[in-house]
C-alpha cells in the first residue's frame, strides 16, 4: 500500500526559514589548510618576491592578519608548487606509486603459477 504523503502546515514560513538557513551555510566562510591558503595568494607572493622583499617580510604580513606562518614554510610551499608544476611530481601528501623494482617480475608470476 502506498505511503501517505506528509502534509506540512505553514509551509511558506517553514520554506523561508529553511532557505535562510541553507543560505547561511553557503555564506559561511570555509576553513582551508595553510598550504592551500598560501597557494591561493601564490601569484602575489611571487610578485612581492620579484620586487625584492624577503620571505621573512612576507611572513610578517601574514602575521599582521593573524595567520601565523614561518618564512621557511612559505618558501617550502612555494617551492613545492613550482616543482610540482614544472616536473609533474606529486605532492608529499599524495601516495607514491610502487617503484618498478617493487612490481612482480614476469618470472616471479610464472614461478608462483608453477607452485600452484
C-alpha positions as CSV (number, residue, x, y, z in Angstrom):
1,X,0.0,0.0,0.0
2,X,1.4,3.4,-0.9
3,X,2.6,5.6,1.9
4,X,0.5,8.7,2.6
5,X,2.4,11.9,1.7
6,X,3.3,14.1,4.7
7,X,1.5,17.4,4.8
8,X,3.4,20.5,6.0
9,X,1.5,23.1,7.9
10,X,2.5,26.8,7.5
11,X,4.7,25.7,4.6
12,X,5.5,29.2,3.3
13,X,7.1,30.3,6.7
14,X,9.0,27.0,7.0
15,X,10.2,27.2,3.4
16,X,11.5,30.7,4.0
17,X,13.3,29.6,7.2
18,X,14.9,26.6,5.5
19,X,16.0,28.8,2.6
20,X,17.6,31.3,5.1
21,X,19.4,28.5,7.0
22,X,20.7,26.9,3.8
23,X,21.9,30.3,2.5
24,X,23.7,30.9,5.9
25,X,25.6,27.7,5.2
26,X,26.6,28.8,1.8
27,X,27.7,32.2,3.1
28,X,29.8,30.8,5.9
29,X,33.5,31.1,5.1
30,X,35.3,27.8,4.7
31,X,38.4,26.9,6.5
32,X,41.3,25.9,4.3
33,X,44.7,24.4,5.1
34,X,47.7,26.7,5.5
35,X,49.2,25.3,2.3
36,X,46.0,26.0,0.3
37,X,45.8,29.5,1.8
38,X,49.4,30.3,0.8
39,X,48.9,28.9,-2.6
40,X,45.8,30.9,-3.1
41,X,47.9,34.1,-3.0
42,X,50.9,32.5,-4.7
43,X,51.0,34.9,-7.7
44,X,51.0,37.9,-5.3
45,X,53.8,36.3,-3.2
46,X,55.8,35.8,-6.4
47,X,55.2,39.4,-7.4
48,X,56.4,40.7,-4.0
49,X,59.5,38.4,-4.1
50,X,60.4,39.8,-7.5
51,X,60.1,43.3,-6.1
52,X,62.9,42.4,-3.7
53,X,61.1,41.5,-0.5
54,X,62.1,38.5,1.6
55,X,60.1,35.5,2.8
56,X,60.5,36.9,6.3
57,X,58.8,40.1,5.3
58,X,56.0,38.1,3.6
59,X,55.6,36.0,6.8
60,X,55.3,39.2,8.8
61,X,52.5,40.4,6.6
62,X,50.6,37.1,7.2
63,X,51.1,37.5,10.9
64,X,49.6,41.0,10.8
65,X,46.4,39.4,9.6
66,X,46.5,36.6,12.3
67,X,48.0,33.9,10.1
68,X,51.0,32.5,12.0
69,X,53.4,31.1,9.5
70,X,57.2,30.8,9.3
71,X,59.1,32.2,6.4
72,X,60.5,28.8,5.7
73,X,57.1,27.3,5.5
74,X,56.0,29.8,2.8
75,X,59.3,29.2,1.0
76,X,58.7,25.4,1.1
77,X,55.1,25.5,-0.1
78,X,56.1,27.9,-2.9
79,X,59.0,25.6,-4.0
80,X,56.8,22.5,-3.8
81,X,54.2,24.1,-6.0
82,X,56.8,25.2,-8.6
83,X,58.4,21.8,-8.7
84,X,55.1,20.0,-9.0
85,X,54.0,22.3,-11.8
86,X,57.2,22.0,-13.8
87,X,58.1,18.4,-13.3
88,X,54.7,16.9,-12.9
89,X,55.7,15.5,-9.5
90,X,53.1,14.5,-6.9
91,X,53.0,16.5,-3.7
92,X,54.2,14.9,-0.5
93,X,50.6,14.3,0.6
94,X,49.9,12.0,-2.4
95,X,50.7,8.4,-2.1
96,X,53.7,7.1,-4.1
97,X,53.2,4.6,-6.8
98,X,55.2,1.4,-6.4
99,X,58.7,1.5,-7.8
100,X,59.4,-0.6,-10.8
101,X,61.5,-2.9,-8.6
102,X,58.5,-3.4,-6.3
103,X,56.3,-4.8,-9.1
104,X,56.3,-8.5,-9.7
105,X,58.5,-9.6,-12.5
106,X,57.2,-11.9,-15.2
107,X,59.5,-14.7,-13.9
108,X,58.0,-14.2,-10.4
109,X,54.5,-14.7,-11.6
110,X,55.5,-17.8,-13.6
111,X,57.1,-19.3,-10.6
112,X,54.0,-18.7,-8.5
113,X,51.9,-20.4,-11.1
114,X,54.2,-23.4,-11.2
115,X,53.9,-23.8,-7.4
116,X,50.1,-23.9,-7.5
